[in-house]
């Protein structure tokens, strides 16, 4: 099932949403260039969230009360958590994330405003990354993707527009059937369709995005988006359930 657009009438364009999509695409093109040069593995290990690396630095900072280790931990964590959400490990992952951001982000962006929309996106993405580290601190595989950030936008959307309808396309072999679905259909579908995010995966030595751990951590992003939108919204939609 492919979402195309919702039926919410917006009064302005969500410029921040477009900028997030554009920046993510630009970085993925850079990843493809690095893959062609054989440097993608080192790049993702350096700039993605690698729980094992961050856990080791955290253990040293806490155990030895080393100020230098605290500085390294804060720098590494901020750098990795913020950048990793703009990197992706496969074509299917980036297409799925950006499609959902395109469809559901514009309406959330209007009720929040550009600055708060960006803050919600970054918070949900970064805190989901922290959850991934806590869930599996020994993982040496880089975790990348906007999954947690987009899950946060979905959490905000479903609480704000629970009765919305989504224009969708049902692909059947070579036939594409246009249908309209309730927005809430896409809550379970968001998680179900991620089973296909390994399609078109980049050639990363050792792999990227361990399935189970990264999958379950996204519930953190979804819950955060739902919890934050009532206090961050500049305008409460008439259909909102908060």
PyMOL commands that set and color helices and strands:
alter all, ss='L'
color gray80, all
select helices_A, chain A and resi 15-36+40-47+51-64+67-84+91-112+114-135+147-160+185-196+211-232
alter helices_A, ss='H'
color red, helices_A
select strands_A, chain A and resi 2-6+165-172+175-182
alter strands_A, ss='S'
color yellow, strands_A
deselect
rebuild
show_as cartoon
